[in-house]
């Protein structure tokens, strides 16, 4: 399964995402300390994810015309170069502009990487291989999220911004070794038919990623940055492992069976953040949330790929991922002044629980025999 093309694609994706995650929680904190406040911190994440969403809509078209190699290179450049401008100023307009460009780069990279992974493996092994891909792209979040927060306070923001800008650019070396592969162009009739059956898994996943945007953006502001770093590290460790195990289980028993337990785990994890002053509740909650998040990452993606072309499905799945994160960060920032953190986290858990009726999804084909 791990061909040369797969290894090169994973290397490029890891480089781009490491640069992204180093700054994901750090840049909102940078903006807040620069005078933007909590609303400004939420706006940074929201604007970035808005740009990600808009870019993701164009990626299937780009893949069909330019191929995976050129599109992956574009994503890495957009993630790397703008980050080098952040040391110039912490003023909100500059930070938002940089976040806009980096968000577009993220959208390009994640859609292309996920779609190419699905293209390179047979249908019956997609769950496990997408799980392995999830482990690979989960490594940047394991190190990047807590390391970016810690380094920003320990050595200053500027060194973090420079490193986070150069790492994605280094990933261009891996992209140069990829063969030229273009995504297939779906017929107009296939587009309409393919959208049916995709929306339930996409909406479930969007609800969970809404909570992710809230937690990543506001957990460092709700308590101490040190506790937030430990909690985010815990979540980052559990998510890729759960994603890989979910892929192995799904190939043998069907991914639809994983939707309910995955969703219940994420709801429980967010609900525990109500006790934001308790280190045990915060860290344990993020561990449970991370496990459920990993399960749902794999289960929803595999269920959707069973029902449509990889490039289009990847765009929709990543759209649900990033739109949910952006809406979560922006929305929570707007209501936080009225609710406070404990009640706000409780409302997020309720919002996720509302999607439980959507978990009644039938598999598109039979799983592998045991």
Buried (B, 14 or more C-beta within 10 A) or exposed (E): EEEEBBEBBBBBBBBBBBBBBBBBBBBBBBBBBBEBBBBBBBBBBBBBBBBBBBBBEBBBEBBBEBBBBBBBBBBBBBBBBBBBBBBEEBEBEBBBEBBBBBBBBBBBBBBBBBBBBBBBBEEEBBBBBBBBBBBBBBBBBBBBBBBBBBBBBEEEBEEBBBBBBBBBBBBBEBBEBBEEEBBBEBEEEBEEEBBEBBBBBBBBBBBBBBBBBBBBBBBBBBBBBBBBBBBBBBBBBBBBBBBBBBBBBBBEBBBBBBBEBBBBBBBBBBBBBBBBEBBEBBBBBBBBBBBBBBBBBBBBBBBBBBBBBBBBBBBBBBBBBBBBBBBBBBBBBBEBEEEEBBEBBBBBBEBBBEBBEBBEBEBBEEBEEE
